[in-house]
C-alpha cells in the first residue's frame, strides 16, 4: 500500500512539474525557460526537479510519452473505431494526436528543431526516443494485425507500422508549418499531405495487394518500406530545411 502511494505521489509531482514547464514554455519559449523558473513555478526545490528530470529534454520526452499514451488509451476505448476500416482508424489517430498537441504547438516546434541535433535525447536515434517510438509502433502494429485478420490487407509485417510512422511524421511537420486557423479540426484540409490522404490509403492498398502476390518477406518489406519512404522522404527534408531557415531568420 505504501509503495502504491509513493508511486502515486511521484507521478503527481511529475505532472505538476510538467504543467509548470508547459506554462513557462508557452510564455517564454523552450530555450529561454530555466530549470530554476520551472521549479519555482512548480513550488519545489530545483534539486527535487533534477531528481525527476535531469534536463528540459527529459521533460519533453515525458510530455510526448504522456500524449502518445493518451492517444493509445483513447483509441482502445473508442467503440466506433473498433468496427471502422483501417484507413479511418489510422486517420482518426492522427487527427486526435493533432488535437491533443494543438495547445503546445510552439513548444513542439522548438523541440522538433532540437531533435535535429544528433546528440540530443530528443533525436530519433537516441535510445530514449526509440523506446517511446517502438511502443507506439507496436500499438500501430496491433491495428494492422486486426486489419490483416479481417482480410482488409495482406500481411505487412513491421514495415507497415514504420511506413505509417513516417507518414504521420510528415503530417506533423506540415502541421507545424501550417498557419491556417482550425487546422487541427480538419487535418485533411491542412495541406497537400492530408489532401492526398485518401490517395495515400488507396495506393497503400494497391501496393499491399501487389506484395501479397509475391513470395517472401524481403519483397514484401521492400515494397512497404519503399512506399513509406517515397511518400515522405523528400517532403520531410524540404520541411525540415524550411524550419531551420525560419529559426535562423528569427534570431
RONU-427857 format. One line per field, with one value per residue: residue in three letters; x, y, z of N, C-alpha, C in turn. Coordinates in Angstrom, 2 decimals. Each point is the difference from the previous one (the first is absolute). Layout:
<recs>
aa	ALA,... $
n_x	X,... $
n_y	Y,... $
n_z	Z,... $
ca_x	X,... $
ca_y	Y,... $
ca_z	Z,... $
c_x	X,... $
c_y	Y,... $
c_z	Z,... $
</recs>
This chain:
<recs>
aa	UNK,UNK,UNK,UNK,UNK,UNK,UNK,UNK,UNK,UNK,UNK,UNK,UNK,UNK,UNK,UNK,UNK,UNK,UNK,UNK,UNK,UNK,UNK,UNK,UNK,UNK,UNK,UNK,UNK,UNK,UNK,UNK,UNK,UNK,UNK,UNK,UNK,UNK,UNK,UNK,UNK,UNK,UNK,UNK,UNK,UNK,UNK,UNK,UNK,UNK,UNK,UNK,UNK,UNK,UNK,UNK,UNK,UNK,UNK,UNK,UNK,UNK,UNK,UNK,UNK,UNK,UNK,UNK,UNK,UNK,UNK,UNK,UNK,UNK,UNK,UNK,UNK,UNK,UNK,UNK,UNK,UNK,UNK,UNK,UNK,UNK,UNK,UNK,UNK,UNK,UNK,UNK,UNK,UNK,UNK,UNK,UNK,UNK,UNK,UNK,UNK,UNK,UNK,UNK,UNK,UNK,UNK,UNK,UNK,UNK,UNK,UNK,UNK,UNK,UNK,UNK,UNK,UNK,UNK,UNK,UNK,UNK,UNK,UNK,UNK,UNK,UNK,UNK,UNK,UNK,UNK,UNK,UNK,UNK,UNK,UNK,UNK,UNK,UNK,UNK,UNK,UNK,UNK,UNK,UNK,UNK,UNK,UNK,UNK,UNK,UNK,UNK,UNK,UNK,UNK,UNK,UNK,UNK,UNK,UNK,UNK,UNK,UNK,UNK,UNK,UNK,UNK,UNK,UNK,UNK,UNK,UNK,UNK,UNK,UNK,UNK,UNK,UNK,UNK,UNK,UNK,UNK,UNK,UNK,UNK,UNK,UNK,UNK,UNK,UNK,UNK,UNK,UNK,UNK,UNK,UNK,UNK,UNK,UNK,UNK,UNK,UNK,UNK,UNK,UNK,UNK,UNK,UNK,UNK,UNK,UNK,UNK,UNK,UNK,UNK,UNK,UNK,UNK,UNK,UNK,UNK,UNK,UNK,UNK,UNK,UNK,UNK,UNK,UNK,UNK,UNK,UNK,UNK,UNK,UNK,UNK,UNK,UNK,UNK,UNK,UNK,UNK,UNK,UNK,UNK,UNK,UNK,UNK,UNK,UNK,UNK $
n_x	0.83,1.05,0.41,-1.30,-0.09,1.16,-0.42,-1.17,0.67,0.83,-1.04,-0.60,1.16,0.18,-1.27,0.25,1.13,-0.59,-1.04,0.85,0.70,-1.12,-0.42,1.17,-0.02,-1.29,0.40,1.03,-0.50,0.26,0.71,-0.92,-0.75,0.25,0.82,0.69,-0.40,0.30,1.09,0.24,-0.38,0.74,0.61,1.13,0.92,0.98,0.58,-1.20,-0.02,1.29,-0.65,-0.84,0.59,0.95,-0.75,-0.10,1.00,0.37,-0.24,0.64,0.95,-0.10,0.03,0.90,0.63,-0.32,0.36,1.04,0.23,-0.25,0.73,0.91,-0.11,0.02,0.94,0.60,-0.36,0.39,-1.26,-0.21,1.23,-0.56,-1.04,0.87,0.14,1.03,-0.48,-1.28,0.42,0.80,-0.94,-0.86,0.96,0.31,-1.29,-0.20,1.09,-0.37,-1.20,0.66,0.72,-1.16,-0.34,0.82,-0.59,0.15,-0.38,-0.94,-0.23,0.20,-0.79,-0.80,0.32,-0.24,-1.04,0.24,0.34,1.03,0.42,-1.13,-0.54,-0.38,1.25,-0.54,1.30,-0.49,0.57,0.03,0.27,0.94,0.20,-0.21,0.84,0.77,-0.25,0.13,1.12,0.23,-0.42,0.71,1.00,-0.50,-0.12,1.22,0.36,-0.82,0.52,1.16,-0.36,-0.43,1.17,0.16,1.08,0.92,0.71,0.30,-0.07,1.17,0.27,-1.19,0.37,1.16,-0.66,-0.91,1.00,0.55,-1.13,-0.16,1.29,-0.30,-1.10,0.69,0.93,-0.91,-0.57,1.26,0.03,-1.13,-0.38,-0.74,-1.16,-0.19,1.30,0.04,-1.03,0.77,0.75,-1.09,-0.37,0.89,-0.06,0.98,0.65,-0.81,0.13,1.18,-0.63,-1.13,0.75,0.57,-1.20,-0.50,1.03,-0.14,-1.33,0.21,0.91,-0.91,-0.92,0.84,0.25,-1.32,0.25,0.83,1.04,0.04,0.51,1.12,-0.67,-0.72,1.04,0.66,-1.12,-0.28,1.26,0.05,-1.19,0.29,1.21,-0.56,-1.00,0.86,0.88,-0.27,-1.26,0.42,0.83,-0.98,-0.91,0.89,0.35,-1.30,-0.18,1.10,-0.41,-1.21,0.55,0.81,-1.05,-0.58,1.23 $
n_y	-1.21,-0.01,-1.11,-0.39,0.43,-0.62,-1.00,0.04,0.15,-0.95,-0.71,0.28,-0.22,-1.08,-0.25,0.32,-0.68,-1.00,0.10,0.16,-1.03,-0.65,0.45,-0.31,-1.18,0.01,0.42,-0.80,-1.17,-1.05,0.74,0.97,-1.08,0.35,-0.95,1.08,0.56,-1.15,-0.18,1.28,-0.13,-1.09,1.02,-0.28,-0.64,0.77,-0.36,0.27,1.10,0.14,-0.27,0.82,1.14,-0.66,0.06,1.11,-0.63,-0.35,1.27,0.36,-0.89,0.46,1.22,-0.36,-0.54,1.06,0.79,-0.75,-0.05,1.31,0.10,-0.82,0.63,1.18,-0.48,-0.56,1.21,0.29,-0.19,1.22,0.28,-0.72,0.63,1.00,0.42,-0.56,0.54,-0.25,-1.17,-0.12,0.48,-0.77,-0.89,0.29,0.04,-1.07,-0.49,0.50,-0.48,-1.05,0.06,0.36,-0.18,-0.94,0.60,1.16,-0.58,-0.62,1.19,0.54,-0.93,0.23,1.28,-0.09,-0.70,1.07,0.33,-0.62,1.00,0.46,-0.03,1.12,-0.21,-0.28,0.32,0.81,-0.71,1.20,0.61,-0.88,0.03,1.30,0.17,-0.93,0.56,1.16,-0.39,-0.55,1.15,0.66,-0.78,0.20,1.25,-0.04,-0.62,0.85,1.01,-0.56,-0.16,1.25,-0.21,1.11,-0.48,-0.27,-1.02,0.94,-0.77,0.18,-0.26,-0.60,-0.36,-0.37,-0.52,-0.45,-0.42,-0.32,-0.56,-0.49,-0.31,-0.37,-0.58,-0.46,-0.30,-0.42,-0.66,-0.23,-0.23,-0.65,1.15,-0.87,0.62,-0.59,0.03,0.02,0.83,0.35,-0.96,-0.53,1.17,-0.56,-0.62,0.01,-0.22,0.75,0.97,-0.56,0.18,0.25,0.80,0.48,0.04,0.55,0.84,0.21,0.00,0.80,0.70,-0.01,0.27,0.90,0.42,-0.08,0.51,0.56,-0.75,-0.25,0.09,-0.32,-0.65,-0.62,-0.21,-0.38,-0.58,-0.49,-0.38,-0.45,-0.50,-0.40,-0.44,-0.59,-0.26,-0.26,-0.75,0.32,-0.30,-0.98,-0.33,0.23,-0.63,-0.95,0.10,0.05,-0.99,-0.57,0.27,-0.41,-1.04,-0.15,0.19,-0.76,-0.48 $
n_z	0.00,0.90,-0.63,0.00,1.26,0.18,-0.75,0.63,1.14,-0.41,-0.45,1.15,0.59,-0.74,0.26,1.27,-0.07,-0.66,0.82,1.00,-0.46,-0.30,1.17,0.53,-0.59,0.31,1.22,0.23,-0.36,-0.75,-0.85,0.13,0.11,1.25,0.41,0.31,-1.15,-0.58,0.73,-0.23,-1.26,0.00,0.63,-0.64,0.70,-0.49,1.14,0.50,-0.74,0.32,1.14,-0.62,-0.31,-0.60,-1.10,-0.72,-0.58,1.23,0.27,-1.11,0.33,1.23,-0.52,-0.91,1.03,0.73,-1.01,-0.29,1.30,0.02,-1.12,0.51,1.17,-0.64,-0.80,1.01,0.47,-1.23,0.34,-0.45,0.43,0.95,-0.56,0.14,-1.27,-0.58,-1.14,0.37,0.42,-1.06,-0.82,0.67,0.00,-1.26,-0.33,0.74,-0.54,-1.19,0.31,0.44,-1.11,-0.52,1.30,-0.44,-1.00,0.64,1.10,-0.70,-0.56,1.22,0.52,-1.03,0.13,1.30,-0.44,-0.79,1.26,-0.56,0.79,-0.51,1.23,-0.61,-0.36,-1.19,0.03,0.94,0.97,0.63,-1.15,-0.22,1.32,0.00,-1.00,0.51,1.16,-0.60,-0.60,1.19,0.49,-0.93,0.36,1.22,-0.41,-0.51,1.13,0.62,-0.72,0.31,1.29,-0.20,-0.57,0.74,0.58,-0.88,0.44,0.89,1.09,0.58,-1.27,0.14,1.23,-0.51,-1.03,0.85,0.76,-1.15,-0.38,1.22,-0.09,-1.24,0.49,1.04,-0.88,-0.86,0.99,0.35,-1.32,0.16,-0.53,-0.67,0.20,1.17,-0.20,1.38,-0.31,-1.02,0.50,-0.54,0.56,0.81,-1.13,-0.91,1.16,0.78,-0.88,0.05,1.18,-0.67,-0.74,1.13,0.61,-1.11,-0.09,1.29,-0.17,-1.06,0.71,0.98,-0.91,-0.53,1.25,0.14,-1.22,0.84,-0.11,1.30,1.24,-0.66,-1.00,0.93,0.79,-1.09,-0.43,1.22,0.22,-1.23,0.22,1.24,-0.33,-1.06,0.83,0.96,-0.59,-1.25,0.34,0.79,-0.96,-0.88,0.77,0.26,-1.28,-0.30,0.88,-0.47,-1.25,0.38,0.66,-1.03,-0.79,0.94,-0.11 $
ca_x	-0.83,0.89,0.68,-0.95,-0.16,1.25,-0.02,-1.00,0.54,1.06,-0.63,-0.66,1.06,0.44,-1.05,0.05,1.19,-0.30,-0.99,0.71,0.93,-0.75,-0.47,1.16,0.41,-0.95,0.20,1.37,0.68,0.71,1.41,0.16,-0.47,1.04,-0.47,-0.27,-1.33,-0.97,-0.11,-0.68,-1.42,-0.55,0.10,0.89,1.40,0.59,0.59,-1.08,-0.32,1.02,-0.24,-1.02,0.39,1.37,0.07,-1.28,-0.27,-0.69,-1.37,-0.65,-0.24,-1.12,-1.19,-0.41,-0.41,-1.35,-0.93,-0.19,-0.77,-1.37,-0.56,-0.22,-1.13,-1.20,-0.35,-0.45,-1.31,-0.94,-0.77,-0.30,1.15,0.20,-0.64,0.38,1.03,1.36,0.31,-0.66,0.71,1.30,-0.19,-0.58,1.12,0.76,-0.81,-0.10,1.32,0.15,-0.88,0.65,1.25,-0.26,0.31,1.44,0.61,1.29,0.93,0.31,0.87,1.35,0.50,0.24,1.30,1.01,0.15,0.85,1.38,0.25,0.38,-1.14,-0.82,-1.22,0.30,-0.62,1.02,0.35,-0.69,-1.19,-1.06,-0.34,-0.87,-1.35,-0.44,-0.30,-1.26,-1.09,-0.05,-0.65,-1.43,-0.45,0.07,-1.20,-1.10,0.24,-0.24,-1.45,-0.41,0.45,-0.89,-1.32,0.11,0.06,1.32,0.84,1.03,0.97,1.13,0.30,0.22,-1.22,0.01,1.04,-0.48,-0.98,0.72,0.59,-1.09,-0.46,1.03,-0.16,-1.18,0.36,0.90,-0.80,-0.89,0.78,0.24,-1.28,-0.44,-1.44,-0.77,-0.79,0.64,-0.06,-1.36,-0.22,1.35,-0.02,0.07,1.12,1.11,0.06,0.16,-1.30,-0.88,0.28,-0.12,-0.77,0.83,1.01,-0.64,-0.28,1.28,0.53,-0.70,0.46,1.32,-0.14,-0.51,1.12,0.94,-0.59,0.18,1.42,0.36,1.16,-0.14,0.89,-0.69,-1.12,0.55,0.58,-1.06,-0.61,0.99,0.17,-1.19,0.04,1.09,-0.24,-1.05,0.32,1.42,0.37,-0.84,0.56,1.23,-0.36,-0.61,1.02,0.83,-0.76,-0.03,1.32,0.16,-0.88,0.59,1.19,-0.45,-0.64,1.01 $
ca_y	1.21,1.15,0.09,0.56,1.42,0.65,0.10,1.00,1.31,0.30,0.34,1.29,1.02,0.10,0.71,1.40,0.58,0.13,1.09,1.27,0.17,0.32,1.39,0.87,-0.14,0.77,1.43,0.46,-0.81,-1.16,0.28,1.06,-0.47,-0.67,-1.00,0.73,0.58,-1.12,-0.49,1.04,-0.02,-1.28,0.08,-1.03,0.39,-0.33,-1.32,-0.98,-0.10,-0.83,-1.40,-0.52,0.29,0.53,1.13,0.36,-1.02,-1.08,0.48,-0.12,-1.43,-0.40,0.59,-0.79,-1.31,0.18,0.27,-1.23,-0.92,0.48,-0.38,-1.45,-0.29,0.51,-0.89,-1.29,0.18,0.51,-1.12,0.19,-0.36,-1.46,-0.54,0.82,-0.61,0.33,1.39,0.88,-0.15,0.67,1.45,0.45,0.08,1.21,1.18,0.13,0.42,1.43,0.73,0.01,0.77,1.37,1.07,0.07,0.02,0.69,-0.85,-1.17,0.48,0.16,-1.34,-0.62,0.49,-0.56,-1.42,-0.15,-0.17,-1.43,-0.25,0.28,-1.13,0.05,-0.52,-1.31,-1.03,-0.22,-1.14,0.49,0.22,-1.27,-0.76,0.55,-0.20,-1.42,-0.29,0.52,-0.81,-1.28,0.32,0.06,-1.37,-0.69,0.42,-0.62,-1.44,-0.20,0.18,-1.21,-1.10,0.25,-0.11,1.32,0.14,-1.20,0.17,1.04,-0.03,1.24,1.09,0.78,0.96,0.99,0.85,0.91,0.93,1.01,0.81,0.86,1.01,0.98,0.78,0.86,1.03,0.96,0.65,1.02,1.09,0.54,1.13,0.20,-0.21,-1.22,-1.07,-1.27,-0.51,-0.61,-0.24,-0.38,1.22,0.78,0.11,-1.00,-1.38,-0.55,0.03,-1.22,-1.11,-1.10,-0.57,-0.79,-1.23,-0.85,-0.47,-0.96,-1.26,-0.58,-0.57,-1.17,-1.08,-0.44,-0.78,-1.29,-0.89,-0.34,-0.90,0.39,1.23,1.04,0.79,0.69,1.08,1.00,0.80,0.85,1.01,0.91,0.86,0.96,0.95,0.78,1.00,1.06,0.30,1.31,1.01,0.27,0.75,1.35,0.70,0.18,1.11,1.23,0.27,0.51,1.33,0.89,0.18,0.85,1.35,0.61,0.30 $
ca_z	0.00,0.06,-1.29,-0.95,0.29,-0.37,-1.46,-0.33,0.37,-0.96,-1.27,0.21,-0.05,-1.40,-0.73,0.41,-0.65,-1.42,-0.16,0.19,-1.13,-1.22,0.12,-0.21,-1.40,-0.81,0.27,-0.25,-1.01,0.54,0.24,1.00,1.30,0.78,0.95,1.24,-0.14,0.02,1.38,0.79,-0.35,0.48,1.47,0.51,-0.08,-1.30,0.13,-0.11,-1.44,-0.65,0.37,-0.91,-1.38,0.00,-0.93,-0.63,-1.02,0.70,0.17,-1.30,-0.24,0.86,-0.61,-1.15,0.51,0.52,-1.10,-0.77,0.85,-0.07,-1.30,-0.01,0.88,-0.68,-1.11,0.51,0.64,-1.01,-0.53,-1.43,-0.82,0.00,-1.20,-1.16,-0.83,0.37,-0.35,0.97,1.27,-0.02,-0.10,1.28,0.95,-0.30,0.32,1.45,0.47,-0.29,0.91,1.31,-0.06,-0.45,0.97,0.28,-1.33,-0.03,0.75,-0.83,-1.08,0.54,0.28,-1.31,-0.46,0.91,-0.33,-1.18,0.45,0.23,1.39,0.87,0.43,-0.80,-1.34,-0.23,0.12,1.40,0.60,0.70,-0.99,-0.65,0.89,-0.17,-1.38,-0.22,0.69,-0.85,-1.21,0.35,0.05,-1.40,-0.52,0.47,-0.87,-1.30,0.15,-0.05,-1.40,-0.70,0.40,-0.58,-1.44,-0.64,-0.62,0.15,1.03,-0.32,0.92,0.73,-0.94,-0.10,1.11,-0.28,-1.09,0.59,0.85,-0.87,-0.52,1.10,0.22,-1.06,0.35,1.12,-0.52,-0.75,0.95,0.69,-0.94,-0.44,0.82,-0.14,1.21,0.08,-0.78,0.71,-0.07,-1.31,-0.53,-1.41,-0.78,0.54,-0.92,-1.05,0.46,0.39,-1.15,-0.74,0.94,-0.58,-1.07,0.70,0.46,-1.17,-0.55,0.97,-0.20,-1.26,0.23,0.85,-0.85,-0.82,0.80,0.36,-1.14,-0.02,1.10,0.80,0.78,-0.50,-1.02,0.63,0.79,-0.89,-0.60,1.01,0.37,-1.14,-0.06,1.09,-0.19,-1.21,0.22,0.96,0.12,-0.52,0.63,1.32,-0.18,-0.39,1.13,1.03,-0.46,0.20,1.44,0.40,-0.55,0.74,1.33,-0.15,-0.35,1.17,1.03 $
c_x	0.87,0.72,-0.90,-0.18,1.24,0.06,-0.98,0.51,1.08,-0.59,-0.70,1.01,0.48,-1.02,0.01,1.18,-0.27,-0.97,0.68,0.92,-0.73,-0.53,1.14,0.49,-0.90,0.23,1.37,0.71,0.82,1.42,0.20,-0.43,1.11,-0.61,-0.31,-1.40,-1.08,-0.21,-0.74,-1.50,-0.68,0.04,0.78,1.43,0.57,0.65,-1.04,-0.39,0.98,-0.12,-1.00,0.41,1.39,0.12,-1.40,-0.36,-0.71,-1.46,-0.78,-0.32,-1.18,-1.32,-0.50,-0.45,-1.44,-1.02,-0.25,-0.77,-1.47,-0.69,-0.33,-1.18,-1.32,-0.45,-0.56,-1.37,-1.08,-0.73,-0.25,1.15,0.27,-0.59,0.34,1.09,1.37,0.35,-0.61,0.71,1.28,-0.14,-0.60,1.10,0.80,-0.77,-0.08,1.34,0.20,-0.87,0.62,1.22,-0.23,0.31,1.50,0.82,1.39,1.07,0.43,0.91,1.43,0.64,0.36,1.37,1.13,0.30,0.88,1.47,0.24,0.36,-1.16,-0.72,-1.28,0.22,-0.66,1.01,0.41,-0.80,-1.28,-1.16,-0.45,-0.90,-1.45,-0.55,-0.40,-1.30,-1.18,-0.14,-0.64,-1.51,-0.59,0.00,-1.21,-1.19,0.14,-0.26,-1.49,-0.50,0.41,-0.95,-1.39,0.02,0.03,1.29,0.75,1.04,1.07,1.22,0.19,0.17,-1.23,-0.06,1.04,-0.44,-1.01,0.70,0.65,-1.06,-0.50,1.00,-0.08,-1.19,0.34,0.91,-0.77,-0.90,0.73,0.24,-1.29,-0.46,-1.51,-0.72,-0.76,0.61,-0.09,-1.40,-0.27,1.33,0.01,0.10,1.21,1.17,0.03,0.12,-1.35,-1.00,0.17,-0.14,-0.74,0.80,1.08,-0.58,-0.23,1.30,0.62,-0.65,0.45,1.34,-0.08,-0.52,1.12,0.94,-0.56,0.17,1.46,0.29,1.21,-0.20,0.84,-0.68,-1.13,0.51,0.55,-1.07,-0.63,0.95,0.19,-1.17,0.06,1.07,-0.23,-1.00,0.47,1.46,0.39,-0.80,0.55,1.28,-0.26,-0.54,1.00,0.91,-0.71,-0.06,1.32,0.23,-0.85,0.57,1.20,-0.41,-0.57,1.00,0.71 $
c_y	1.26,0.20,0.64,1.50,0.78,0.22,1.08,1.41,0.45,0.43,1.36,1.14,0.21,0.77,1.49,0.72,0.23,1.15,1.35,0.30,0.42,1.44,0.98,-0.07,0.85,1.50,0.51,-0.72,-1.09,0.36,1.03,-0.43,-0.76,-1.04,0.66,0.59,-1.08,-0.49,1.01,-0.02,-1.27,-0.09,-1.19,0.53,-0.42,-1.38,-1.11,-0.20,-0.92,-1.48,-0.66,0.18,0.65,1.25,0.33,-1.00,-1.20,0.36,-0.16,-1.46,-0.50,0.54,-0.86,-1.41,0.06,0.19,-1.26,-1.04,0.38,-0.39,-1.49,-0.39,0.43,-0.96,-1.32,0.09,0.46,-1.16,0.13,-0.46,-1.50,-0.64,0.79,-0.69,0.56,1.46,0.96,-0.07,0.82,1.51,0.57,0.16,1.28,1.25,0.20,0.45,1.49,0.85,0.10,0.91,1.48,1.07,0.22,0.12,0.64,-0.82,-1.19,0.40,0.14,-1.36,-0.71,0.43,-0.59,-1.46,-0.23,-0.15,-1.47,-0.33,0.22,-1.28,-0.08,-0.51,-1.37,-1.14,-0.27,-1.18,0.43,0.19,-1.32,-0.86,0.45,-0.32,-1.46,-0.41,0.45,-0.84,-1.36,0.18,0.05,-1.40,-0.81,0.31,-0.65,-1.51,-0.31,0.12,-1.21,-1.16,0.14,-0.09,1.33,0.18,-1.32,0.23,1.02,0.00,1.33,1.19,0.88,1.07,1.10,0.96,1.00,1.03,1.12,0.95,0.96,1.10,1.10,0.90,0.99,1.14,1.06,0.80,1.13,1.22,0.71,1.10,0.23,-0.31,-1.32,-1.19,-1.35,-0.60,-0.71,-0.27,-0.40,1.23,0.85,0.11,-1.15,-1.43,-0.61,0.08,-1.25,-1.23,-1.17,-0.68,-0.87,-1.34,-0.96,-0.58,-1.05,-1.36,-0.69,-0.68,-1.27,-1.20,-0.55,-0.89,-1.37,-1.02,-0.42,-0.95,0.56,1.34,1.13,0.86,0.82,1.21,1.11,0.90,0.96,1.11,1.04,0.97,1.07,1.06,0.88,1.11,1.16,0.42,1.40,1.11,0.38,0.84,1.45,0.80,0.26,1.17,1.33,0.38,0.59,1.42,1.03,0.32,0.92,1.45,0.73,0.39,1.32 $
c_z	0.00,-1.32,-1.04,0.20,-0.41,-1.52,-0.45,0.30,-1.00,-1.35,0.09,-0.08,-1.43,-0.83,0.35,-0.65,-1.48,-0.26,0.13,-1.17,-1.26,0.03,-0.25,-1.44,-0.89,0.16,-0.43,-1.14,0.67,0.41,1.12,1.39,0.71,0.95,1.35,-0.03,0.07,1.43,0.88,-0.27,0.50,1.53,0.59,-0.08,-1.36,0.04,-0.12,-1.46,-0.70,0.37,-0.94,-1.47,0.01,-0.85,-0.51,-1.09,0.63,0.26,-1.30,-0.33,0.81,-0.56,-1.15,0.40,0.50,-1.12,-0.83,0.79,-0.01,-1.29,-0.02,0.88,-0.63,-1.09,0.51,0.67,-1.00,-0.68,-1.50,-0.88,-0.03,-1.25,-1.25,-0.81,0.37,-0.28,1.01,1.34,0.02,-0.09,1.28,1.05,-0.22,0.41,1.52,0.59,-0.22,0.92,1.39,0.01,-0.27,1.04,0.22,-1.29,-0.01,0.73,-0.84,-1.15,0.46,0.26,-1.30,-0.52,0.85,-0.37,-1.22,0.37,0.33,1.44,0.97,0.40,-0.81,-1.43,-0.17,0.12,1.45,0.54,0.70,-0.96,-0.63,0.88,-0.16,-1.38,-0.25,0.69,-0.85,-1.27,0.26,0.09,-1.41,-0.61,0.42,-0.90,-1.37,0.05,-0.06,-1.43,-0.85,0.30,-0.62,-1.53,-0.73,-0.78,0.15,1.08,-0.43,0.92,0.70,-0.93,-0.16,1.08,-0.23,-1.11,0.53,0.89,-0.80,-0.54,1.08,0.29,-1.05,0.29,1.11,-0.47,-0.76,0.95,0.75,-0.89,-0.40,0.95,-0.06,1.30,-0.06,-0.71,0.69,-0.04,-1.32,-0.66,-1.46,-0.90,0.38,-0.95,-0.97,0.48,0.35,-1.14,-0.84,0.88,-0.59,-1.11,0.61,0.42,-1.15,-0.56,0.91,-0.21,-1.29,0.19,0.84,-0.79,-0.86,0.81,0.36,-1.11,-0.16,1.15,0.73,0.68,-0.56,-1.05,0.62,0.79,-0.88,-0.59,1.01,0.42,-1.09,-0.09,1.08,-0.20,-1.22,0.20,0.86,0.04,-0.45,0.66,1.37,-0.10,-0.33,1.18,1.11,-0.36,0.23,1.47,0.49,-0.50,0.75,1.36,-0.08,-0.25,1.22,1.07,-0.30 $
</recs>
